[in-house]
Amino acid sequence: MFAVGLDGINMNTGARYFDILIDQYVSVNQTKSKRSILVGPCESEMWKSLGAGYLEVFNRLKMHDWLCPLPGQLVEFQGKFSSKFFKYIKISIATCSGVVSGMPCYTPTEIQNYIASNEQFSFNFYFINTLINPYSIEPVSYFLDDSNHFTFALDTGIACNFYLQSYQITTDWSLLPV
């Protein structure tokens, strides 16, 4: 589960200034394929299923203003740029260019005035991350990783790639204290 949002901008009600595009890239032996990740309004039910603590965070951060992947989609992360198998997502932000989920864009003049008056913007990418601690009764736990906060200016056309890697740990359980 992940959520992406622009600071101070509700992505789910009224007209929009920006579009957020999220693509999943899969590279096998440097041959890339791409598919769009469909996003919609983050809903508390999506996060509630992860535990009561996540619902409190959802409400505190006002994530109902943010975008989350629509249910039923699988988003995979694997490897790094030099790996045989490399799976990552790319998040791009552009000025609004059409109706999405019934939400229109502001007029081009309103968008340009908003951009000119703000010049720099920021967005956050929150996701559920894994913490492995073999010294704990519960050696695998999860937390909301909120370390991805980015600033950008639309005239530079910045897009950010997120590279996360998972590890498979094989053990005979003798390393664990339980």
VEXVEX-655045 format. One record per atom (N, C-alpha, C): x, y, z; residue in three letters; atom name; residue number from 1. Coordinates in steps of 0.1 Angstrom, whole numbers, plus 5000, padded with zeros to 4 digits. Layout:
// residues N
KOLVO east north   up residu atome num
KOLVO    X     Y    Z    ALA    CA NUM
...
// end
This chain:
// residues 178
KOLVO east north   up residu atome num
KOLVO 5008  4988 5000    MET     N   1
KOLVO 5000  5000 5000    MET    CA   1
KOLVO 5009  5012 5000    MET     C   1
KOLVO 5005  5022 4992    PHE     N   2
KOLVO 5012  5035 4992    PHE    CA   2
KOLVO 5002  5046 4990    PHE     C   2
KOLVO 5006  5058 4993    ALA     N   3
KOLVO 4998  5070 4990    ALA    CA   3
KOLVO 5008  5081 4985    ALA     C   3
KOLVO 5003  5089 4976    VAL     N   4
KOLVO 5011  5101 4971    VAL    CA   4
KOLVO 5002  5113 4972    VAL     C   4
KOLVO 5007  5124 4976    GLY     N   5
KOLVO 4999  5136 4977    GLY    CA   5
KOLVO 5008  5149 4976    GLY     C   5
KOLVO 5002  5159 4971    LEU     N   6
KOLVO 5008  5172 4970    LEU    CA   6
KOLVO 5005  5180 4983    LEU     C   6
KOLVO 5015  5186 4989    ASP     N   7
KOLVO 5013  5194 5001    ASP    CA   7
KOLVO 5003  5205 4999    ASP     C   7
KOLVO 4992  5205 5007    GLY     N   8
KOLVO 4983  5216 5007    GLY    CA   8
KOLVO 4973  5215 4995    GLY     C   8
KOLVO 4973  5205 4987    ILE     N   9
KOLVO 4964  5204 4976    ILE    CA   9
KOLVO 4955  5191 4977    ILE     C   9
KOLVO 4942  5193 4977    ASN     N  10
KOLVO 4933  5181 4978    ASN    CA  10
KOLVO 4932  5176 4963    ASN     C  10
KOLVO 4936  5164 4961    MET     N  11
KOLVO 4936  5158 4948    MET    CA  11
KOLVO 4922  5151 4945    MET     C  11
KOLVO 4913  5152 4954    ASN     N  12
KOLVO 4901  5144 4952    ASN    CA  12
KOLVO 4888  5151 4952    ASN     C  12
KOLVO 4888  5164 4954    THR     N  13
KOLVO 4875  5172 4953    THR    CA  13
KOLVO 4877  5185 4945    THR     C  13
KOLVO 4867  5188 4937    GLY     N  14
KOLVO 4868  5200 4929    GLY    CA  14
KOLVO 4877  5199 4917    GLY     C  14
KOLVO 4880  5211 4912    ALA     N  15
KOLVO 4889  5212 4900    ALA    CA  15
KOLVO 4904  5209 4904    ALA     C  15
KOLVO 4912  5205 4895    ARG     N  16
KOLVO 4926  5201 4898    ARG    CA  16
KOLVO 4936  5211 4891    ARG     C  16
KOLVO 4947  5213 4897    TYR     N  17
KOLVO 4958  5220 4891    TYR    CA  17
KOLVO 4968  5210 4884    TYR     C  17
KOLVO 4969  5198 4890    PHE     N  18
KOLVO 4979  5189 4885    PHE    CA  18
KOLVO 4974  5175 4883    PHE     C  18
KOLVO 4981  5167 4875    ASP     N  19
KOLVO 4979  5153 4873    ASP    CA  19
KOLVO 4991  5146 4879    ASP     C  19
KOLVO 4988  5135 4886    ILE     N  20
KOLVO 4999  5126 4891    ILE    CA  20
KOLVO 4998  5113 4884    ILE     C  20
KOLVO 5008  5110 4877    LEU     N  21
KOLVO 5009  5098 4869    LEU    CA  21
KOLVO 5019  5088 4875    LEU     C  21
KOLVO 5015  5076 4877    ILE     N  22
KOLVO 5023  5066 4883    ILE    CA  22
KOLVO 5024  5054 4874    ILE     C  22
KOLVO 5036  5050 4870    ASP     N  23
KOLVO 5039  5039 4861    ASP    CA  23
KOLVO 5048  5029 4868    ASP     C  23
KOLVO 5045  5016 4865    GLN     N  24
KOLVO 5053  5005 4870    GLN    CA  24
KOLVO 5061  5001 4858    GLN     C  24
KOLVO 5075  5000 4860    TYR     N  25
KOLVO 5084  4996 4850    TYR    CA  25
KOLVO 5090  4982 4854    TYR     C  25
KOLVO 5091  4974 4845    VAL     N  26
KOLVO 5097  4961 4847    VAL    CA  26
KOLVO 5108  4959 4836    VAL     C  26
KOLVO 5120  4957 4841    SER     N  27
KOLVO 5131  4955 4832    SER    CA  27
KOLVO 5137  4941 4834    SER     C  27
KOLVO 5138  4934 4823    VAL     N  28
KOLVO 5144  4921 4824    VAL    CA  28
KOLVO 5155  4921 4813    VAL     C  28
KOLVO 5168  4919 4818    ASN     N  29
KOLVO 5179  4920 4810    ASN    CA  29
KOLVO 5179  4933 4801    ASN     C  29
KOLVO 5176  4944 4808    GLN     N  30
KOLVO 5176  4958 4802    GLN    CA  30
KOLVO 5165  4960 4792    GLN     C  30
KOLVO 5156  4950 4790    THR     N  31
KOLVO 5144  4952 4782    THR    CA  31
KOLVO 5133  4957 4791    THR     C  31
KOLVO 5128  4969 4788    LYS     N  32
KOLVO 5118  4975 4797    LYS    CA  32
KOLVO 5104  4974 4792    LYS     C  32
KOLVO 5094  4972 4801    SER     N  33
KOLVO 5080  4973 4798    SER    CA  33
KOLVO 5074  4982 4808    SER     C  33
KOLVO 5063  4988 4805    LYS     N  34
KOLVO 5056  4998 4814    LYS    CA  34
KOLVO 5041  4996 4814    LYS     C  34
KOLVO 5036  4998 4826    ARG     N  35
KOLVO 5021  4998 4827    ARG    CA  35
KOLVO 5017  5009 4837    ARG     C  35
KOLVO 5006  5015 4835    SER     N  36
KOLVO 5001  5025 4844    SER    CA  36
KOLVO 4995  5019 4856    SER     C  36
KOLVO 4998  5025 4868    ILE     N  37
KOLVO 4991  5022 4880    ILE    CA  37
KOLVO 4979  5031 4882    ILE     C  37
KOLVO 4968  5025 4883    LEU     N  38
KOLVO 4955  5033 4884    LEU    CA  38
KOLVO 4954  5037 4898    LEU     C  38
KOLVO 4952  5050 4900    VAL     N  39
KOLVO 4951  5056 4914    VAL    CA  39
KOLVO 4937  5063 4915    VAL     C  39
KOLVO 4933  5064 4927    GLY     N  40
KOLVO 4921  5071 4931    GLY    CA  40
KOLVO 4922  5076 4945    GLY     C  40
KOLVO 4911  5082 4950    PRO     N  41
KOLVO 4911  5087 4963    PRO    CA  41
KOLVO 4915  5077 4973    PRO     C  41
KOLVO 4924  5080 4983    CYS     N  42
KOLVO 4927  5071 4994    CYS    CA  42
KOLVO 4915  5070 5003    CYS     C  42
KOLVO 4912  5058 5007    GLU     N  43
KOLVO 4900  5056 5015    GLU    CA  43
KOLVO 4905  5050 5028    GLU     C  43
KOLVO 4898  5053 5039    SER     N  44
KOLVO 4903  5048 5052    SER    CA  44
KOLVO 4902  5033 5053    SER     C  44
KOLVO 4893  5026 5045    GLU     N  45
KOLVO 4892  5012 5045    GLU    CA  45
KOLVO 4904  5005 5040    GLU     C  45
KOLVO 4911  5012 5030    MET     N  46
KOLVO 4923  5006 5025    MET    CA  46
KOLVO 4934  5005 5036    MET     C  46
KOLVO 4934  5015 5045    TRP     N  47
KOLVO 4945  5015 5055    TRP    CA  47
KOLVO 4940  5008 5068    TRP     C  47
KOLVO 4927  5008 5070    LYS     N  48
KOLVO 4922  5002 5082    LYS    CA  48
KOLVO 4925  4987 5083    LYS     C  48
KOLVO 4925  4981 5071    SER     N  49
KOLVO 4929  4966 5070    SER    CA  49
KOLVO 4943  4963 5075    SER     C  49
KOLVO 4952  4973 5075    LEU     N  50
KOLVO 4965  4972 5079    LEU    CA  50
KOLVO 4967  4972 5094    LEU     C  50
KOLVO 4957  4977 5101    GLY     N  51
KOLVO 4958  4978 5116    GLY    CA  51
KOLVO 4953  4991 5121    GLY     C  51
KOLVO 4949  4992 5133    ALA     N  52
KOLVO 4943  5004 5139    ALA    CA  52
KOLVO 4952  5016 5139    ALA     C  52
KOLVO 4965  5013 5140    GLY     N  53
KOLVO 4975  5024 5140    GLY    CA  53
KOLVO 4976  5031 5127    GLY     C  53
KOLVO 4974  5024 5116    TYR     N  54
KOLVO 4974  5030 5103    TYR    CA  54
KOLVO 4962  5039 5100    TYR     C  54
KOLVO 4950  5035 5106    LEU     N  55
KOLVO 4938  5043 5105    LEU    CA  55
KOLVO 4940  5057 5112    LEU     C  55
KOLVO 4947  5057 5123    GLU     N  56
KOLVO 4949  5069 5131    GLU    CA  56
KOLVO 4959  5078 5122    GLU     C  56
KOLVO 4969  5072 5117    VAL     N  57
KOLVO 4978  5080 5108    VAL    CA  57
KOLVO 4971  5085 5096    VAL     C  57
KOLVO 4963  5077 5090    PHE     N  58
KOLVO 4955  5081 5078    PHE    CA  58
KOLVO 4947  5094 5081    PHE     C  58
KOLVO 4940  5094 5092    ASN     N  59
KOLVO 4932  5106 5096    ASN    CA  59
KOLVO 4941  5118 5100    ASN     C  59
KOLVO 4952  5116 5107    ARG     N  60
KOLVO 4960  5127 5111    ARG    CA  60
KOLVO 4967  5133 5100    ARG     C  60
KOLVO 4971  5126 5090    LEU     N  61
KOLVO 4978  5131 5078    LEU    CA  61
KOLVO 4969  5136 5067    LEU     C  61
KOLVO 4956  5135 5070    LYS     N  62
KOLVO 4945  5139 5060    LYS    CA  62
KOLVO 4948  5132 5046    LYS     C  62
KOLVO 4950  5119 5047    MET     N  63
KOLVO 4953  5112 5035    MET    CA  63
KOLVO 4941  5110 5026    MET     C  63
KOLVO 4929  5114 5030    HIS     N  64
KOLVO 4918  5113 5022    HIS    CA  64
KOLVO 4919  5123 5010    HIS     C  64
KOLVO 4928  5133 5011    ASP     N  65
KOLVO 4931  5142 5001    ASP    CA  65
KOLVO 4941  5137 4991    ASP     C  65
KOLVO 4947  5125 4993    TRP     N  66
KOLVO 4958  5119 4985    TRP    CA  66
KOLVO 4952  5108 4976    TRP     C  66
KOLVO 4962  5103 4968    LEU     N  67
KOLVO 4958  5093 4958    LEU    CA  67
KOLVO 4965  5080 4963    LEU     C  67
KOLVO 4958  5069 4961    CYS     N  68
KOLVO 4963  5055 4964    CYS    CA  68
KOLVO 4960  5046 4953    CYS     C  68
KOLVO 4967  5035 4951    PRO     N  69
KOLVO 4964  5026 4941    PRO    CA  69
KOLVO 4950  5020 4943    PRO     C  69
KOLVO 4943  5018 4932    LEU     N  70
KOLVO 4930  5012 4932    LEU    CA  70
KOLVO 4931  4998 4937    LEU     C  70
KOLVO 4922  4992 4944    PRO     N  71
KOLVO 4923  4978 4949    PRO    CA  71
KOLVO 4924  4969 4938    PRO     C  71
KOLVO 4931  4958 4940    GLY     N  72
KOLVO 4933  4947 4931    GLY    CA  72
KOLVO 4945  4948 4922    GLY     C  72
KOLVO 4953  4958 4924    GLN     N  73
KOLVO 4965  4960 4916    GLN    CA  73
KOLVO 4977  4955 4923    GLN     C  73
KOLVO 4986  4949 4917    LEU     N  74
KOLVO 4998  4944 4923    LEU    CA  74
KOLVO 5010  4953 4918    LEU     C  74
KOLVO 5016  4959 4928    VAL     N  75
KOLVO 5028  4968 4925    VAL    CA  75
KOLVO 5040  4961 4931    VAL     C  75
KOLVO 5050  4958 4922    GLU     N  76
KOLVO 5061  4950 4927    GLU    CA  76
KOLVO 5074  4959 4926    GLU     C  76
KOLVO 5083  4957 4936    PHE     N  77
KOLVO 5096  4963 4936    PHE    CA  77
KOLVO 5106  4951 4937    PHE     C  77
KOLVO 5116  4953 4928    GLN     N  78
KOLVO 5127  4942 4929    GLN    CA  78
KOLVO 5140  4948 4923    GLN     C  78
KOLVO 5151  4944 4929    GLY     N  79
KOLVO 5164  4946 4923    GLY    CA  79
KOLVO 5168  4961 4923    GLY     C  79
KOLVO 5178  4963 4915    LYS     N  80
KOLVO 5183  4977 4913    LYS    CA  80
KOLVO 5187  4978 4898    LYS     C  80
KOLVO 5192  4990 4894    PHE     N  81
KOLVO 5194  4993 4880    PHE    CA  81
KOLVO 5202  4982 4873    PHE     C  81
KOLVO 5212  4977 4879    SER     N  82
KOLVO 5221  4967 4873    SER    CA  82
KOLVO 5216  4953 4874    SER     C  82
KOLVO 5205  4950 4881    SER     N  83
KOLVO 5200  4937 4883    SER    CA  83
KOLVO 5194  4931 4870    SER     C  83
KOLVO 5194  4918 4869    LYS     N  84
KOLVO 5188  4911 4858    LYS    CA  84
KOLVO 5173  4914 4858    LYS     C  84
KOLVO 5166  4914 4869    PHE     N  85
KOLVO 5152  4917 4871    PHE    CA  85
KOLVO 5152  4930 4879    PHE     C  85
KOLVO 5145  4940 4874    PHE     N  86
KOLVO 5144  4953 4880    PHE    CA  86
KOLVO 5130  4958 4879    PHE     C  86
KOLVO 5123  4960 4890    LYS     N  87
KOLVO 5109  4965 4890    LYS    CA  87
KOLVO 5109  4977 4899    LYS     C  87
KOLVO 5103  4988 4893    TYR     N  88
KOLVO 5102  5001 4901    TYR    CA  88
KOLVO 5090  5009 4896    TYR     C  88
KOLVO 5087  5020 4903    ILE     N  89
KOLVO 5077  5029 4899    ILE    CA  89
KOLVO 5083  5042 4896    ILE     C  89
KOLVO 5076  5050 4887    LYS     N  90
KOLVO 5080  5063 4884    LYS    CA  90
KOLVO 5068  5072 4886    LYS     C  90
KOLVO 5069  5083 4894    ILE     N  91
KOLVO 5059  5092 4897    ILE    CA  91
KOLVO 5062  5105 4889    ILE     C  91
KOLVO 5052  5109 4881    SER     N  92
KOLVO 5054  5122 4873    SER    CA  92
KOLVO 5042  5131 4877    SER     C  92
KOLVO 5046  5144 4877    ILE     N  93
KOLVO 5036  5154 4880    ILE    CA  93
KOLVO 5036  5164 4869    ILE     C  93
KOLVO 5024  5167 4864    ALA     N  94
KOLVO 5023  5176 4852    ALA    CA  94
KOLVO 5010  5185 4855    ALA     C  94
KOLVO 5010  5196 4847    THR     N  95
KOLVO 4998  5204 4848    THR    CA  95
KOLVO 4986  5196 4844    THR     C  95
KOLVO 4975  5199 4849    CYS     N  96
KOLVO 4962  5191 4846    CYS    CA  96
KOLVO 4959  5192 4832    CYS     C  96
KOLVO 4955  5181 4826    SER     N  97
KOLVO 4952  5180 4812    SER    CA  97
KOLVO 4940  5174 4808    SER     C  97
KOLVO 4930  5171 4817    GLY     N  98
KOLVO 4918  5165 4813    GLY    CA  98
KOLVO 4910  5161 4825    GLY     C  98
KOLVO 4898  5156 4822    VAL     N  99
KOLVO 4889  5152 4833    VAL    CA  99
KOLVO 4893  5138 4838    VAL     C  99
KOLVO 4895  5137 4851    VAL     N 100
KOLVO 4898  5124 4858    VAL    CA 100
KOLVO 4888  5121 4869    VAL     C 100
KOLVO 4881  5110 4868    SER     N 101
KOLVO 4871  5106 4878    SER    CA 101
KOLVO 4861  5117 4880    SER     C 101
KOLVO 4857  5123 4869    GLY     N 102
KOLVO 4847  5134 4870    GLY    CA 102
KOLVO 4852  5147 4875    GLY     C 102
KOLVO 4865  5148 4878    MET     N 103
KOLVO 4871  5161 4882    MET    CA 103
KOLVO 4878  5168 4871    MET     C 103
KOLVO 4873  5180 4868    PRO     N 104
KOLVO 4879  5188 4857    PRO    CA 104
KOLVO 4891  5195 4861    PRO     C 104
KOLVO 4898  5201 4852    CYS     N 105
KOLVO 4910  5209 4855    CYS    CA 105
KOLVO 4905  5224 4857    CYS     C 105
KOLVO 4913  5231 4864    TYR     N 106
KOLVO 4911  5246 4864    TYR    CA 106
KOLVO 4914  5251 4850    TYR     C 106
KOLVO 4910  5263 4847    THR     N 107
KOLVO 4913  5268 4834    THR    CA 107
KOLVO 4928  5270 4832    THR     C 107
KOLVO 4933  5270 4820    PRO     N 108
KOLVO 4948  5272 4818    PRO    CA 108
KOLVO 4953  5285 4825    PRO     C 108
KOLVO 4945  5295 4825    THR     N 109
KOLVO 4949  5308 4832    THR    CA 109
KOLVO 4950  5306 4847    THR     C 109
KOLVO 4940  5300 4853    GLU     N 110
KOLVO 4940  5297 4867    GLU    CA 110
KOLVO 4952  5288 4871    GLU     C 110
KOLVO 4955  5278 4863    ILE     N 111
KOLVO 4967  5270 4865    ILE    CA 111
KOLVO 4980  5278 4865    ILE     C 111
KOLVO 4982  5286 4854    GLN     N 112
KOLVO 4994  5294 4853    GLN    CA 112
KOLVO 4995  5304 4864    GLN     C 112
KOLVO 4984  5310 4868    ASN     N 113
KOLVO 4985  5319 4880    ASN    CA 113
KOLVO 4989  5312 4892    ASN     C 113
KOLVO 4984  5300 4895    TYR     N 114
KOLVO 4987  5292 4907    TYR    CA 114
KOLVO 5002  5288 4907    TYR     C 114
KOLVO 5006  5284 4895    ILE     N 115
KOLVO 5020  5280 4894    ILE    CA 115
KOLVO 5029  5292 4896    ILE     C 115
KOLVO 5026  5303 4890    ALA     N 116
KOLVO 5034  5316 4891    ALA    CA 116
KOLVO 5034  5321 4905    ALA     C 116
KOLVO 5023  5319 4913    SER     N 117
KOLVO 5023  5324 4926    SER    CA 117
KOLVO 5030  5315 4936    SER     C 117
KOLVO 5032  5303 4933    ASN     N 118
KOLVO 5038  5293 4942    ASN    CA 118
KOLVO 5052  5289 4938    ASN     C 118
KOLVO 5055  5288 4925    GLU     N 119
KOLVO 5068  5285 4919    GLU    CA 119
KOLVO 5074  5271 4923    GLU     C 119
KOLVO 5073  5268 4936    GLN     N 120
KOLVO 5079  5255 4940    GLN    CA 120
KOLVO 5068  5247 4948    GLN     C 120
KOLVO 5068  5234 4946    PHE     N 121
KOLVO 5058  5225 4952    PHE    CA 121
KOLVO 5065  5214 4958    PHE     C 121
KOLVO 5057  5206 4966    SER     N 122
KOLVO 5063  5194 4972    SER    CA 122
KOLVO 5053  5183 4973    SER     C 122
KOLVO 5058  5171 4972    PHE     N 123
KOLVO 5049  5160 4974    PHE    CA 123
KOLVO 5055  5149 4982    PHE     C 123
KOLVO 5047  5141 4988    ASN     N 124
KOLVO 5051  5131 4997    ASN    CA 124
KOLVO 5047  5117 4991    ASN     C 124
KOLVO 5055  5107 4994    PHE     N 125
KOLVO 5052  5094 4990    PHE    CA 125
KOLVO 5053  5085 5003    PHE     C 125
KOLVO 5042  5080 5008    TYR     N 126
KOLVO 5042  5072 5020    TYR    CA 126
KOLVO 5039  5058 5015    TYR     C 126
KOLVO 5046  5048 5021    PHE     N 127
KOLVO 5043  5034 5018    PHE    CA 127
KOLVO 5046  5026 5030    PHE     C 127
KOLVO 5040  5014 5030    ILE     N 128
KOLVO 5042  5004 5041    ILE    CA 128
KOLVO 5056  4997 5038    ILE     C 128
KOLVO 5065  4998 5048    ASN     N 129
KOLVO 5078  4992 5047    ASN    CA 129
KOLVO 5080  4981 5057    ASN     C 129
KOLVO 5089  4973 5055    THR     N 130
KOLVO 5092  4961 5064    THR    CA 130
KOLVO 5104  4964 5072    THR     C 130
KOLVO 5103  4960 5085    LEU     N 131
KOLVO 5114  4961 5094    LEU    CA 131
KOLVO 5117  4946 5099    LEU     C 131
KOLVO 5130  4942 5097    ILE     N 132
KOLVO 5134  4928 5101    ILE    CA 132
KOLVO 5143  4930 5113    ILE     C 132
KOLVO 5138  4924 5124    ASN     N 133
KOLVO 5146  4924 5137    ASN    CA 133
KOLVO 5146  4910 5143    ASN     C 133
KOLVO 5157  4902 5140    PRO     N 134
KOLVO 5157  4888 5145    PRO    CA 134
KOLVO 5158  4887 5160    PRO     C 134
KOLVO 5160  4898 5167    TYR     N 135
KOLVO 5161  4897 5181    TYR    CA 135
KOLVO 5148  4900 5188    TYR     C 135
KOLVO 5137  4902 5181    SER     N 136
KOLVO 5124  4905 5186    SER    CA 136
KOLVO 5115  4892 5186    SER     C 136
KOLVO 5105  4892 5195    ILE     N 137
KOLVO 5096  4881 5195    ILE    CA 137
KOLVO 5089  4880 5181    ILE     C 137
KOLVO 5086  4892 5175    GLU     N 138
KOLVO 5080  4893 5162    GLU    CA 138
KOLVO 5091  4898 5153    GLU     C 138
KOLVO 5099  4889 5146    PRO     N 139
KOLVO 5110  4894 5139    PRO    CA 139
KOLVO 5107  4902 5126    PRO     C 139
KOLVO 5095  4902 5121    VAL     N 140
KOLVO 5091  4910 5110    VAL    CA 140
KOLVO 5080  4919 5114    VAL     C 140
KOLVO 5082  4932 5112    SER     N 141
KOLVO 5071  4942 5115    SER    CA 141
KOLVO 5070  4952 5104    SER     C 141
KOLVO 5060  4960 5104    TYR     N 142
KOLVO 5057  4969 5093    TYR    CA 142
KOLVO 5056  4983 5099    TYR     C 142
KOLVO 5059  4993 5091    PHE     N 143
KOLVO 5058  5007 5095    PHE    CA 143
KOLVO 5055  5016 5083    PHE     C 143
KOLVO 5050  5027 5086    LEU     N 144
KOLVO 5047  5037 5075    LEU    CA 144
KOLVO 5060  5045 5073    LEU     C 144
KOLVO 5066  5043 5061    ASP     N 145
KOLVO 5078  5050 5057    ASP    CA 145
KOLVO 5074  5063 5052    ASP     C 145
KOLVO 5078  5074 5059    ASP     N 146
KOLVO 5075  5087 5054    ASP    CA 146
KOLVO 5087  5096 5051    ASP     C 146
KOLVO 5097  5089 5047    SER     N 147
KOLVO 5110  5096 5044    SER    CA 147
KOLVO 5111  5102 5030    SER     C 147
KOLVO 5101  5100 5022    ASN     N 148
KOLVO 5102  5105 5008    ASN    CA 148
KOLVO 5094  5117 5006    ASN     C 148
KOLVO 5100  5129 5008    HIS     N 149
KOLVO 5094  5142 5006    HIS    CA 149
KOLVO 5102  5149 4996    HIS     C 149
KOLVO 5096  5153 4985    PHE     N 150
KOLVO 5103  5159 4974    PHE    CA 150
KOLVO 5098  5173 4970    PHE     C 150
KOLVO 5106  5182 4967    THR     N 151
KOLVO 5102  5195 4962    THR    CA 151
KOLVO 5105  5195 4947    THR     C 151
KOLVO 5097  5203 4939    PHE     N 152
KOLVO 5099  5203 4925    PHE    CA 152
KOLVO 5093  5216 4920    PHE     C 152
KOLVO 5098  5220 4908    ALA     N 153
KOLVO 5092  5231 4900    ALA    CA 153
KOLVO 5088  5226 4887    ALA     C 153
KOLVO 5076  5229 4882    LEU     N 154
KOLVO 5071  5223 4870    LEU    CA 154
KOLVO 5079  5227 4858    LEU     C 154
KOLVO 5086  5238 4858    ASP     N 155
KOLVO 5093  5242 4846    ASP    CA 155
KOLVO 5106  5233 4844    ASP     C 155
KOLVO 5110  5226 4854    THR     N 156
KOLVO 5121  5217 4853    THR    CA 156
KOLVO 5117  5203 4849    THR     C 156
KOLVO 5104  5200 4849    GLY     N 157
KOLVO 5099  5187 4845    GLY    CA 157
KOLVO 5104  5175 4853    GLY     C 157
KOLVO 5105  5177 4866    ILE     N 158
KOLVO 5111  5166 4874    ILE    CA 158
KOLVO 5101  5155 4876    ILE     C 158
KOLVO 5107  5143 4875    ALA     N 159
KOLVO 5099  5130 4879    ALA    CA 159
KOLVO 5109  5123 4888    ALA     C 159
KOLVO 5103  5116 4898    CYS     N 160
KOLVO 5112  5108 4907    CYS    CA 160
KOLVO 5109  5093 4905    CYS     C 160
KOLVO 5120  5086 4906    ASN     N 161
KOLVO 5119  5071 4906    ASN    CA 161
KOLVO 5122  5066 4920    ASN     C 161
KOLVO 5114  5056 4924    PHE     N 162
KOLVO 5116  5050 4937    PHE    CA 162
KOLVO 5121  5036 4935    PHE     C 162
KOLVO 5132  5034 4941    TYR     N 163
KOLVO 5139  5021 4940    TYR    CA 163
KOLVO 5139  5014 4954    TYR     C 163
KOLVO 5131  5004 4956    LEU     N 164
KOLVO 5130  4997 4969    LEU    CA 164
KOLVO 5134  4983 4966    LEU     C 164
KOLVO 5140  4977 4975    GLN     N 165
KOLVO 5145  4963 4973    GLN    CA 165
KOLVO 5140  4954 4985    GLN     C 165
KOLVO 5135  4943 4981    SER     N 166
KOLVO 5131  4934 4992    SER    CA 166
KOLVO 5141  4922 4993    SER     C 166
KOLVO 5142  4917 5004    TYR     N 167
KOLVO 5152  4906 5007    TYR    CA 167
KOLVO 5144  4893 5011    TYR     C 167
KOLVO 5149  4882 5007    GLN     N 168
KOLVO 5143  4870 5012    GLN    CA 168
KOLVO 5154  4864 5021    GLN     C 168
KOLVO 5149  4861 5034    ILE     N 169
KOLVO 5158  4856 5044    ILE    CA 169
KOLVO 5154  4841 5046    ILE     C 169
KOLVO 5164  4832 5044    THR     N 170
KOLVO 5161  4818 5046    THR    CA 170
KOLVO 5169  4814 5059    THR     C 170
KOLVO 5162  4808 5068    THR     N 171
KOLVO 5168  4805 5081    THR    CA 171
KOLVO 5162  4791 5086    THR     C 171
KOLVO 5170  4785 5094    ASP     N 172
KOLVO 5165  4773 5100    ASP    CA 172
KOLVO 5159  4776 5114    ASP     C 172
KOLVO 5156  4789 5116    TRP     N 173
KOLVO 5150  4794 5128    TRP    CA 173
KOLVO 5159  4793 5141    TRP     C 173
KOLVO 5171  4788 5140    SER     N 174
KOLVO 5180  4788 5151    SER    CA 174
KOLVO 5185  4801 5155    SER     C 174
KOLVO 5184  4811 5146    LEU     N 175
KOLVO 5189  4824 5148    LEU    CA 175
KOLVO 5179  4832 5157    LEU     C 175
KOLVO 5167  4828 5157    LEU     N 176
KOLVO 5156  4835 5164    LEU    CA 176
KOLVO 5156  4831 5179    LEU     C 176
KOLVO 5152  4840 5188    PRO     N 177
KOLVO 5152  4837 5202    PRO    CA 177
KOLVO 5139  4829 5206    PRO     C 177
KOLVO 5131  4826 5197    VAL     N 178
KOLVO 5118  4819 5200    VAL    CA 178
KOLVO 5118  4806 5194    VAL     C 178
// end
